[in-house]
Amino acid sequence: MTNKEYTWAKAKAKDWKNYLPPTRPSISELAVIEEYFVDLVKSNPRKKYTLAILGCTVEFRSLVHKYGMEVTIIDFSKLHFEILSEQFMTYKGEEKFLEMDWRKMKSGIKFDFILGDLVVNMLDNENRELMLKNIHNMLAENGLAILRSWIEPKEKLLNFESVLKFVRKKYPNVNFYTSTAGYVYPAYINNSEFGDVGKLKNDLEDLKKKKLITSAEYNYWRDRLKYEIKGVAVPKLKVLNKQFSKYFKIKKMKQGVDIFSDIYKIHFLKKK
Ligand SMILES: C[S@@+](CC[C@H](N)C(=O)[O-])C[C@H]1O[C@@H](n2cnc3c(N)ncnc32)[C@H](O)[C@@H]1O
């Protein structure tokens, strides 16, 4: 029985290796975060920083191991941790694992940094608040949270077909999933703040019947949606900034240089 409380289950963790940006961090987004660490280590080469990663994002883990940080991984599922850790990482190192729900997490140690990839998109407004409060409590004084977050696109695209018209015109030569994903999931969000996956699947079938998409484009999306429980929550930027500002000072808001970067922000949040 799929636990609808969470956006992820074992099958999605197993399928994760097949995912592409923007649902995974892109090279240019990782460069934004690495640039910060390079300056940090340059300014204090001997300091061993403590860092927690919310979720098991291998791109982040490899990056922080490259800079010799003390790493703790926090995820509600040890099984997901084991499955996702099978993915390739250029840099590896010692890691502590805490099997905890971010809404209830606490740790004995305070962290200099807490990183999270689309973690705000795994929770609705009310539950996100709980997580942000815990992140605040788990950071050391002057600690920093670095969160990549998916925000509501300004283009009001109502369904897959309108997204299709938009990307065929604007991004004809970009990978179909990479150009569509950022707009498709938000188009199916209903008042649960998560997506109506059933309607999304039906609309994908319609596009195939109407021969508006190729079999490759259809197959990739169909295979990802097989393990989709309730999609993601995609808040408006102003809602997210208001929630962040309750616990943090927004030091910087950056983004990568990809076609989807306007709707994937990287916030550098200093503990208040
Ligand atoms: C880092 S998040 C998001 C990753 C990805 N970018 C996405 O779009 O799905 C995925 C991970 O978060 C974990 N997760 C989801 N909700 C959680 C929660 N409330 N508490 C702890 N871990 C959670 C899942 O088990 C999974 O390993």
Ligand as a Chemical Component Dictionary entry (heavy atoms), coordinates in Angstrom:
data_LIG
# 
_chem_comp.id                   LIG 
_chem_comp.type                 NON-POLYMER 
_chem_comp.pdbx_formal_charge   0 
_chem_comp.three_letter_code    LIG 
# 
loop_
_chem_comp_atom.comp_id 
_chem_comp_atom.atom_id 
_chem_comp_atom.alt_atom_id 
_chem_comp_atom.type_symbol 
_chem_comp_atom.charge 
_chem_comp_atom.model_Cartn_x 
_chem_comp_atom.model_Cartn_y 
_chem_comp_atom.model_Cartn_z 
_chem_comp_atom.pdbx_ordinal 
LIG C1  C1  C 0  15.658 15.249 -1.930 1  
LIG S1  S1  S 1  14.051 14.955 -2.209 2  
LIG C2  C2  C 0  13.777 15.584 -3.794 3  
LIG C3  C3  C 0  14.591 15.017 -4.817 4  
LIG C4  C4  C 0  14.206 15.305 -6.194 5  
LIG N1  N1  N 0  14.827 16.403 -6.692 6  
LIG C5  C5  C 0  12.726 15.277 -6.515 7  
LIG O1  O1  O 0  12.340 16.152 -7.312 8  
LIG O2  O2  O -1 12.014 14.398 -6.125 9  
LIG C6  C6  C 0  13.847 13.207 -2.389 10 
LIG C7  C7  C 0  14.267 12.447 -1.152 11 
LIG O3  O3  O 0  13.606 13.015 -0.064 12 
LIG C8  C8  C 0  13.115 12.000 0.819  13 
LIG N2  N2  N 0  11.962 12.590 1.522  14 
LIG C9  C9  C 0  10.803 13.021 0.952  15 
LIG N3  N3  N 0  9.995  13.557 1.884  16 
LIG C10 C10 C 0  10.670 13.476 3.091  17 
LIG C11 C11 C 0  10.368 13.865 4.433  18 
LIG N4  N4  N 0  9.197  14.438 4.743  19 
LIG N5  N5  N 0  11.293 13.639 5.392  20 
LIG C12 C12 C 0  12.476 13.031 5.090  21 
LIG N6  N6  N 0  12.822 12.616 3.834  22 
LIG C13 C13 C 0  11.927 12.848 2.850  23 
LIG C14 C14 C 0  12.802 10.827 -0.092 24 
LIG O4  O4  O 0  12.908 9.615  0.592  25 
LIG C15 C15 C 0  13.889 10.964 -1.164 26 
LIG O5  O5  O 0  15.028 10.193 -0.866 27 
# 
loop_
_chem_comp_bond.comp_id 
_chem_comp_bond.atom_id_1 
_chem_comp_bond.atom_id_2 
_chem_comp_bond.value_order 
_chem_comp_bond.pdbx_ordinal 
LIG C1  S1  SING 1  
LIG S1  C2  SING 2  
LIG S1  C6  SING 3  
LIG C2  C3  SING 4  
LIG C3  C4  SING 5  
LIG C4  N1  SING 6  
LIG C4  C5  SING 7  
LIG C5  O1  DOUB 8  
LIG C5  O2  SING 9  
LIG C6  C7  SING 10 
LIG C7  O3  SING 11 
LIG C7  C15 SING 12 
LIG O3  C8  SING 13 
LIG C8  N2  SING 14 
LIG C8  C14 SING 15 
LIG N2  C9  SING 16 
LIG N2  C13 SING 17 
LIG C9  N3  DOUB 18 
LIG N3  C10 SING 19 
LIG C10 C11 SING 20 
LIG C10 C13 DOUB 21 
LIG C11 N4  SING 22 
LIG C11 N5  DOUB 23 
LIG N5  C12 SING 24 
LIG C12 N6  DOUB 25 
LIG N6  C13 SING 26 
LIG C14 O4  SING 27 
LIG C14 C15 SING 28 
LIG C15 O5  SING 29 
# 
